[in-house]
């Protein structure tokens, strides 16, 4: 992992934000591309938002990306371009929560703040047989206090990395290697043969299913797209003109829109945190009047890679050899 063992707070910050919802294998290529294009806080603060979104494409959670620019600008204006060195100042930055603040404080500045991620929660819940769920406010506070009480004040960085590695490599979610664990003799879950019930699982979320019909206005060399605004999914990303419906078959679309052909439209789904989005893609005749009415933007097909699209649309474009 290219970020492991580094002390640069900026790069630690970037790695932690990328890895919040991404596996290490996938996150590594994004991290390397990110720090190459924006090697410093100053570079990120001056970044073009559209270019940054394009680089971020496929990671999702674009608000985190937007917050990083805002935090970088704050560092430039309020801290003279230097990453703040106190836990309180780091925590106050836009988009930085308890976990990320503790990681930066510990790994960059060797401050005594315990990092509590999924690996740490798993180790602590098993060793101490904690049945409280980390996903509740009470549980989160309990784990945070316990982790902080166990932290090595002399070597907080080494301790945090060690317990995280222990959870990732030994105390794994399935088939943990208890025989090699240094805490085997005191682990309450192991001694009571209850390893598999810890940590207490998160209550399953109810997934809302949504159907978005995308209408592809195109001519020989161009597509016509729009930028999403408001507080819905994919804010500030580009998509084709869309209409939401209750199912994949029927849609109440503007009467001016005419489907080019009668073949079955393509369908692609994407699972978000609380929603399953099914995109139904229809090819349409390009009518200049309709394009003007819908306030669509003309772009060349060979320039698609310059625009930030949601993962669902990228899948469609790649499948049809547009990207």
N, C-alpha and C positions, 0 to 999 in steps of 0.2 A: 504494500500500500504506500503510494508516494508521499502521503501526508504523515505517515507514522514516524515519530521521533523528531519532527520539526518543531521549532519554537517560534516561528513566525505567526503572530496572532491572526493576521489577515488570512493566511492560507489555512490555518486551523478552522477559522470561521467559515470559509468557503466549503471546506470538506464536510463540516458538520451540517451545514444547511443542505448540501446535496444529498448527504446520506440519511437525512431524516425520513425520507419515504422511498429510498432506493437501495437495492442490494449493492454490496461493495463491487461486485464484478461489473455492474452497469455503471455505477457512480464514478469509477476510476477514469473512464474515457471523458466523461463530462468535466471532471475536476481538472484533468490535464489540459483540455481545450480552454477551460475557463481561465486558469492562471496564465496560460500562454497569451490569450487575447487581452486579459486585464491583470497584469502582474502585480499591481499595487492598488491601494485604496484610492489613490488619485485617479488612476485609470478607470476604476469602476465608477467613481463619482462623476466622471465626464462621459460615461458610456451613453451611446444612443440606445434608448429603450427598445426600439424595434430590433436592433441588431442583437441586443442581449436576450430578448425573447426568442429570437431565432436560434441562438446558441443553446438556450435552455430547453428547446423543443424536445418533447418526449418525457421530460421529468415531471410535468404537471405542476400544480400548486404555484401558479405564476405570481400570486401575491407575495410569496417568499422572495421571488426574484425582484419584484418591485421594491419590497422592503429593504433589500440589500443595497439598492441604489440610494434610497433615502438615508439609510444608516451610513453609507459611505460619504454622502454629502454632509451629514451631521459631523462625522469625524473630521472632515476637511475644515468645516466652519467653526465648530466648537472646540476642537482639540488640536488645531494647527496641523492637521494632516497626519498626526501620529495616533495610532490605535491606543485607546485609553487603557491604563494599567490597573485600575481598581475594579473589583467585582461589581460594585454599585454602578459605576459609569458604564461598564460593559453591558450590564443587565438593562440599563436605561435605553440602549440603542434600539431602534425600530426593528422588530422582528426577532429579537434575541430573547429567549426564555431562560428558565432556570438551568436546564440541561446544557444548552450551548454556552451560557455565561460561565458555568462551572468548568466546562471543558477548556474554554479559552483561558480562564484564570489559572487553571491548574497546569495545563500543558505549555502555555506560553510564558507565564509569570511565576509558576511554582507556588501559587497561593493555595491555602488549605480549604478548598471547596470540593466536596465529594460529587463525582459524576454519577448520576443515576440513570442508566439506560436499561433496555430490556435484559441485557446480559447480567447486569448488576442485580436487578430485581429478582431474576431467576436464582442466582446464587444465594442471596439473602433469604428469600422466601423458603428455600429448601434447608439451608443450614439452621435457620431459626424457626422453621415450621410456621410461617406467617400465612394465615388464611385470608387476611384482609386483601381485597383486590387493589392493585396499584392504580386502577382506573377510576377509583373514587377519590374524592378530595381528602377524606380521612386516611385512606390507604397511601396516597401519594405523600402526605405529610409524615406518616409513620416510617415509610421507607427512607425518605430524605433525612429524617432525624437519626435513624439507625445508621445509615451510611456515613453521615457526618461524624457520628460518635466513634466509628471504627477507623476513620481516616488517619493515615500516618501524617502527622503535622510536619515532620521533618522532610518526608519525601512524598508529598501528595501526588505529584505527577506520576511517579513510578507505581505508587499504590493504585491509583485510578486505572492506569493502563493494565496492571496485573490482574485486577479483579474483573475488568472487562474481557481480557483475554481468557481468563479462567472460564467465564460464562460462555464465550464463543467457542472454545476448543475442548473443554472438559465437561462442564456442567451444561451440556447442550439440551435444547428443548426435547428431543427424542433420543433415546439410547445414550444417555450421559455415561461417560467413562469414569464411573465412581471409584474403580480400583486404583486409578492414578490421581485421584483428588486429594490434596493435602488436608482437606477438612473432613475426610471420610469418618474419622473416629468421633467427631462431635456433631456431624450433620444429623439433625433430628429426623429429616425426611428419609434419609438412607437407613438410619437405625430402626425406624418404624416401618420400613418397606413401603413408603408412601411417596416415593419420588415423583410418580406420574401425576399426582394431584396438585403439585405446586409448579409454578405460581397459579393462583386462582385466575381462571380465564375471564376475559372480558365478556360482558353480556353482548350477545349478537345483535348487531344493528339491523333495523328493518330497512331493506334496500328499496328505494323508490325506483320504479321503471318508467323511463321516458322515451318517447319516439320523436325524433327530429327528422323531418323531410327536407333534404337539401336539393335545391334546384340549380343545376349547373348550366348557367348561361354561358355559351361559348361560341366562338367562330373558329376559323382555321388556325389562327395564331394567338388568340386571347381567351382568357377566362374573365369573368366578372364576379368580384368578391365584395365582401363587406366586413367591417370591423365590429366586433361585439362590444357593447357597452352595458351599463347597468350593473346590478349586483348578482347576476346569474353566473353559471359556469363559463369558463373560457373568456373572462373579461379581458379586453384589450388584444385578443387574438383574432386572426382573420378566419372567416369561413365563407361558404357559399350562402346565398340567400336561403333562409330556412323558415319552416312553419312547424309548430309542434302539434301533435295529434294524440289521440288516446290509443292508437294502435298503428301497426305497420302497413295496414291495407288502405285505410281511408284517411284523407287529409282535406281540410277545407282551405284550399289555396286560392290566391287571387285569380279571378276569372280570366285575366289577360294571359296568364301563363298557360302555354300549350306544350304538352309532352311531345318530344320529337318522334319517338317510336314506341311501340307497344310491348317491347320485350320486358321481362321482369326487371324491376329496378334492383340495384345492388344494395345489400344490407350488411353493415358492419357494426359490431357492438363494442363498447368500452365500459369497464367497471370502474367507477370512481368510489370514493369513500362511502358515500351514502346513496349513490345512484347508479343505476345501470342505464347507459345511454345507447339506444339503437339508432343509427343513422341510416336513412333510406335515401339513396341517391338517384335523382331523376335528371336526365338530359333534357334541355329545353331549347326552343328556338330563341335566338337572340333578336330581340326587338328593341331598337334604340329608345323608343318611347317608354317601354317597360323598364329598361335599364335606368333611364333618367328618373322615372317615377319612384323606383325602389332605391335610388341614390347609390347605385353600385359603382364599383371602381374597376376600371379596365387594367388588366395586367397581362404581360406576355407570358405564354405558357412556359417558355424557357427561363423565366425569371421567378418561378414559383419558390425556389429555394431561398429567396431573399425575404420571404414573408413568414411570420411565425403562425403556424397552424396548430390546432389541437391534435393530440395523438390519433384520434379517430379519423380525422381527415388525412393525416399523413399516411395512415394505413391504406385508405382508399386511393390516394394519389400514387403511392408506391405500387399497389396492386395493379393499377392501370397504366403503369410505366410513364407517369407524368413527372416523377421525381427519380 
